[in-house]
Amino acid sequence: PNPTSGDAYVIIKDADNTSAKISVTDVTGKVIYTATEQVTSNKAQVLIPRSAIQVSGLYLVHVVTGNQARTQKLIVQ
């Protein structure tokens, strides 16, 4: 859910048999969480634990799969 007050999840679609690199940055650009997951189906769910996003505010979630990159806002209450 966005906004969240707990764990957050990144849903990755249409990236079968590839590696997904996820990074979360705060508004100052500081990387606060990174993960690399192997995506083996057309839809994968990657956890961003609450412990990584403890401070309320706005975060940017960057996902890179193969030759595609996407950035989304994440609001933590």
VOBA-159256 format. One record per residue: residue in one letter; chain; z negated, x negated, y of N, C-alpha, C, O in turn. Coordinates in steps of 0.02 Angstrom, whole numbers, m for minus. Atoms other than C-alpha are relative to their C-alpha. Layout:
! VOBA-159256
NODE   resn   chain      nup    neast   nnorth     caup   caeast   canorth      cup    ceast   cnorth      oup    oeast   onorth
NODE      a       A        Z        X        Y        Z        X         Y        Z        X        Y        Z        X        Y
...
***
This chain:
! VOBA-159256
NODE   resn   chain      nup    neast   nnorth     caup   caeast   canorth      cup    ceast   cnorth      oup    oeast   onorth
NODE      p       A        0      m41      m60        0        0         0        0      m43       63      m28      m98       64
NODE      n       A       m2       35      m64       33      m54       178      m13       51       54       30       94       65
NODE      p       A       51       52       m2      m85      m57       269      m46        2      m62      m48       51      m99
NODE      t       A       45        6       57     m212     m116       142      m69      m24       23      m76      m53       77
NODE      s       A       66       28      m11     m396     m154       135      m25      m34      m63      m84      m50      m70
NODE      g       A       15       32       64     m390     m231       m39       56      m46      m20       87      m78       23
NODE      d       A      m56       40       24     m264     m319      m148       66       29       26       70       89       42
NODE      a       A      m67      m22      m18      m80     m309      m100       47      m22      m55       34      m69      m91
NODE      y       A      m49       16       51       72     m312      m212       69       m6       32       87       32       77
NODE      v       A      m70        8      m19      250     m373      m186       42       25      m58       33        3     m114
NODE      i       A      m45      m26       50      381     m275      m280       67      m35        8       97      m33       62
NODE      i       A      m63       36       m2      535     m378      m323       49       37      m45       36       47     m105
NODE      k       A      m50      m38       37      690     m281      m376       65      m40       m5       80      m81       39
NODE      d       A      m68       28        9      861     m336      m443        1      m76        4       46     m104       36
NODE      a       A        2       73        1      812     m517      m471      m15      m24      m71      m58      m66      m81
NODE      d       A       12       15       70      821     m530      m660       13      m73      m17       62     m102        6
NODE      n       A       m5       69       24      794     m701      m740        7      m51       56       53      m93       55
NODE      t       A        1       49      m54      754     m798      m583      m72      m13       19     m118       21       m4
NODE      s       A       66       17      m24      606     m877      m498       m8       30       70       37       27      112
NODE      a       A       15      m28      m66      524     m790      m349      m56      m41       32     m108      m52        2
NODE      k       A       50       38      m37      431     m891      m219      m27       45       55       10       69       98
NODE      i       A       33      m45      m48      306     m790      m117      m46      m42       43      m85      m83       17
NODE      s       A       48       32      m45      215     m854        36      m23       51       51       15       93       74
NODE      v       A       29      m45      m49       99     m764       154      m25      m44       57      m61      m92       47
NODE      t       A       22       37      m59       73     m826       331      m36       47       48      m23      107       50
NODE      d       A       32      m40      m52      m42     m768       469       42       m2       63       96      m33       63
NODE      v       A      m41       m5      m61       18     m734       646        9      m67       35       53      m74       78
NODE      t       A       m8       66      m30       m6     m917       695       49      m42      m39       66      m98      m17
NODE      g       A      m47       37       41      114     m971       557      m32      m40      m55        3      m74      m93
NODE      k       A       36       37       52      m20    m1045       445       11       34      m68        0       94      m75
NODE      v       A      m10      m27       68       22    m1023       260      m69        8      m32     m107      m40      m38
NODE      i       A       66      m13       29     m128     m940       179        2       15      m74      m50       15     m108
NODE      y       A       m6      m14       71      m60     m899         7       72      m14      m22      119        3       13
NODE      t       A      m66       11       29       84     m955      m103       m4       15      m75      m56        7     m107
NODE      a       A       m5      m13       72      141     m906      m278       73       m7      m20      118        6       19
NODE      t       A      m66        2       30      290     m936      m389       m4       38      m66      m45       22     m108
NODE      e       A        0      m41       60      329     m808      m522       69        0      m31      120        1        5
NODE      q       A      m63       m7       35      464     m802      m653       13       75       m9      m27      110      m39
NODE      v       A      m18      m71        5      551     m632      m641       46        8      m60      100      m21      m62
NODE      t       A      m39       m7       62      613     m577      m811       27       71      m10       57       86      m61
NODE      s       A      m27      m68        4      656     m395      m777       28       19       68       22      m19      116
NODE      n       A      m30      m22      m64      746     m296      m641      m52       20       52      m35       28      111
NODE      k       A       52      m19      m47      579     m250      m563      m64      m36      m20      m88      m30      m76
NODE      a       A       61       36       13      425     m361      m549      m50       14       55      m32       29      112
NODE      q       A       54      m12      m48      257     m340      m463      m43      m62        2      m68      m85      m50
NODE      v       A       39       61       m9      166     m492      m392      m60       16       43      m54       47       96
NODE      l       A       63      m14      m34      m16     m483      m338      m12      m50       56       m3     m111       47
NODE      i       A       29       40      m54      m78     m548      m171      m73       20        2      m89       74       25
NODE      p       A       70      m19        6     m266     m552      m199      m35        9       67      m19      m25      116
NODE      r       A       40      m13      m61     m389     m485       m70      m33      m64       25      m41      m73       85
NODE      s       A       33       62      m21     m473     m655       m69       45      m43       44       20      m84       83
NODE      a       A      m47       38      m41     m315     m728        11       10       31       68       29       m3      116
NODE      i       A      m12      m37      m63     m305     m595       147      m64       35       22      m65       96       33
NODE      q       A       65      m28      m16     m488     m571       191       m7       24       72      m43       72       86
NODE      v       A        7      m15      m71     m468     m565       380       48       57       19      107       55        2
NODE      s       A      m42      m55      m22     m404     m403       455       53      m25       49       39      m70       89
NODE      g       A      m52       20      m46     m240     m419       547       69        7      m30       79       39      m81
NODE      l       A      m70       m2       20      m53     m442       530       19      m65      m36        2     m119      m14
NODE      y       A      m25       57       39       25     m556       399       75        9      m12      100       65       m9
NODE      l       A      m71       m2       18      205     m599       355        6      m24      m72      m19      m77      m90
NODE      v       A      m10       17       70      255     m600       172       73      m20       m8      118       20        4
NODE      h       A      m67       27       10      407     m709       132       14       m4      m75      m27      m31     m113
NODE      v       A      m20        3       71      497     m689       m35       69      m30       m5      116       m8       29
NODE      v       A      m64       32       11      637     m802       m93       16        5      m75      m23      m18     m117
NODE      t       A      m23       m5       69      733     m762      m253       73      m23       m1      116        7       31
NODE      g       A      m69       26        4      887     m863      m296       26      m18       69       m2      m61      102
NODE      n       A      m29       14      m66      995     m861      m139      m17       54       51       14       58      104
NODE      q       A       21      m53      m46      907     m712       m58      m70      m13       26     m113      m38      m10
NODE      a       A       66        7      m31      760     m714        62      m15       64       39       29       94       69
NODE      r       A       20      m60      m36      662     m571       137      m70       m9       27     m112      m41       m6
NODE      t       A       65        3      m31      514     m556       255      m22       70       19       17      109       47
NODE      q       A       28      m65      m17      401     m404       274      m68      m10       32     m103      m59       18
NODE      k       A       67        0      m30      247     m368       378      m50       31      m48      m34       77      m85
NODE      l       A       55      m27       38       81     m336       292      m59        7       47      m80      m41       79
NODE      i       A       57      m13      m43      m62     m256       386      m62        7      m43      m63       47      m91
NODE      v       A       63       m2       37     m239     m285       323      m53       29       47      m63        6      103
NODE      q       A       51      m33      m41     m377     m171       386      m68      m25      m17     m118       m3       12
***
